[in-house]
Amino acid sequence: MDKLKIVGGHQLDGKLTVSGAKNAALPILAGSLLSSESVNLQNIPQLNDVATMLTLLQSMGVKVLFDEKMNLQLDSSDIDSYCAPYDLVKTMRASILVLGPLLTRFGQAKVSLPGGCAIGARPVNFHVQGLEAMGAKISVENGYINARADKLCGANIDFSRVSVTGTQNIMMAAVLARGKTVIKNAAREPEVIDLANFLNSMGAKITDAGSDQIIIKGVDKLNHSKYKILPDRIEAGTYLVATAITGGKIRLKEVVPEHLTAVILKLEEAGAIVDVGDDWINLDMKAKRPVSVNIETFPYPGFPTDMQAQFCALNTVASGFSSVKETIFENRFQHVNELQRMGADIEIQGNNAMIKGVETITAAPVMATDLRASAGLIIAALVAQGETVIDRIYHIDRGYERIEEKLHQLGAHISRESG
Ligand code: UD1
């Protein structure tokens, strides 16, 4: 298993181009199943989760081609399987995103239940109930969701809490359904808007994506599309925090600053000087120690749960006390145990991490447990005294493109040990 080795204490300084967003790329790849015509996608990040989604699509008969610029062409004209098997779904929960597209285009789908995962229960009941409201007959047998429908019908779907992939799955099912679907309490994340823009580029009729009520008028078929994936706001935020913790300076390019408003406000509160333009962000920490900031996670436009671990790491060495409250997932503090092993002073009280900033933390062998927890550990290692070895970094390869190369480019002392 690969490991990352990081020698802490080196200020980050430099420029970085942000990659395409994982959480937009995955639903858009699943959404390509909706059309029998070819789909061209640009700015697809090279990540293990993307590779898993492509393997899943290929197992159904989708033809996948890359051109010399790594643009992707997908052809779903000849699908011969409607199944997402356990072996793939267990490695990537986002596989559930093929359920809506398969069911609405082919009238059938069989998708393994994702089951538990490292950050909590993460059920898929909203996806199932939403499709049932549209007329699908769904049974769960032997760990699989079996769904059938002659033709889905538009419906009013009111989520009891905001769900990103739930909104995306129902939106994709609704584009080929008969009549109008209204999704209430819809997720407003930029990745939901990106999926809606992609589907509209193929001829779907979706309005108000980005608000909490999305309206979809069903159409008979979707056509060819060429689409560019939006930049990854979580990758961008991760590098901003990584730079801030080292007291360094960074310019991020090809980013949408407005998607990071909640994150930037917290970085400014922590003492960073941040400037933004149309598609760039400059952050300068002027070699200062960060000031502790309180965090509470919320659905977008609130503070993202996917940035919580990174801010825990920042608060670990900041001056003062902070509380980091997780309201989206019940078990998303595994990074805390590992940070404690590096000398952090953190106490968990329910869904709250109470952090007393310490002047220095020290290197230790640590274990990555999920994608964003791993990012938090890397950030801590950048300032820890000595060499931190992070094990099980396949988690990080799921969601960060060439992370050691990008951090190295900024001046971090980081290397990968293959094993
Ligand atoms: C997506 C993101 C993930 C991010 C999360 C933030 C992708 C691939 N993943 O995950 O990176 O951390 O949004 O919200 O885009 N819930 C239910 N029943 C359901 C679905 C969700 O109870 O059927 C609950 C979940 O347990 C959780 C909350 O709703 O407490 C939000 O989950 P959801 O937004 O669905 O997360 P994901 O879409 O899985």
Residues whose N, C-alpha, C, O or C-beta is under 5 A from the ligand:
A	BS01	UD1	N23 A94 R122 P123 V124 N125 F126 H127 V162 S163 V164 T165 G166 T305 D306 I328 F329
